Amino acid sequence: MKHLVVTTPDDAQIAVTVQGSGHPLLLVTGLGGMAKFWIPAALELERHHTVITFDHRAIGASTRGTDPVGIDLLADDVRTVLDAAGVDRTLFLGHSMGGAIGQSFVRQHPDRVSGLVLSGTWLKPNRFMQTLFTSRLKLLEADPAGYAALGTLMGYPPDWLEANWGIIALAIAGAPHSPQQMSHAVERINALLAFDGSAHAGAFTGPVLVQGAKDDMIVPSYLQEELAAALPGAARHVFADGGHLFPVSRTPEFVRTLRQWIGSV
């Protein structure tokens, strides 16, 4: 395993982890922005791939930089990460907000993506997402710990949470509390709400897999139906359950499905 710290043009310091060997596979997480989200899946995937993960700017071990944060800037960070890791072309798997970043990245750099997996993500926010995240912004301002707890409660199936209840305490401990942390969380939520990939949908001609879970309460599975319909030839897989954070709650099935798709393309 190799750890890198790479610098973006606006002087953000991005903490990167590279592990395993084989065809590169970049894993980009969602709103939480932490590379450790991928640990359970990466431990399996590194057997077949060079797995690249990173903390988003202003998250975890990464610093913010000076530019306004939006989806296109976060996609620029991906290019910086790949350049530093010496990777010219990769499989790109983006979950949730990471899927929005993936759509932006393939629009800008289609030649650098050998296959695209859009997991628990959307083409553009609908009324449900707009209302949900606007409400979460209000909760964040009033009660950061409650904001963190609710996000976790909504993100996982109740039975999985009951068996892994310590994750609630970890989420509360990691809640944004300082004005700076609050500001970073707000700008990231605003960035995801502003994203609309419909103008460029279908421009990427490589293989695409769209994944979702039937019981996702944050990005409902019908939004993946809309996304897949806008991407000609996209394959689709729907998990029977697992909640929004199914790469963690359903890791074996998630990895198995991903490996089968990679093998088919």
PENOR-V580269 format. One record per run of one state. SS is the DSSP state (@ for helix, = for strand, . for the rest). FROM is the first residue (numbers start at 1). TO is the last residue. If there is no record, write none. Layout:
SS/FROM/TO + SS/FROM/TO
This chain:
./1/1 + =/2/7 + ./8/12 + =/13/20 + ./21/22 + =/23/28 + ./29/34 + @/35/45 + ./46/48 + =/49/54 + ./55/70 + @/71/85 + ./86/89 + =/90/95 + ./96/96 + @/97/108 + ./109/109 + @/110/112 + =/113/119 + ./120/123 + =/124/124 + ./125/126 + @/127/142 + ./143/143 + @/144/155 + ./156/157 + @/158/163 + ./164/165 + @/166/173 + ./174/178 + @/179/194 + ./195/195 + =/196/196 + ./197/197 + @/198/200 + ./201/206 + =/207/213 + ./214/220 + @/221/229 + ./230/234 + =/235/239 + ./240/245 + @/246/249 + ./250/250 + @/251/264 + ./265/265
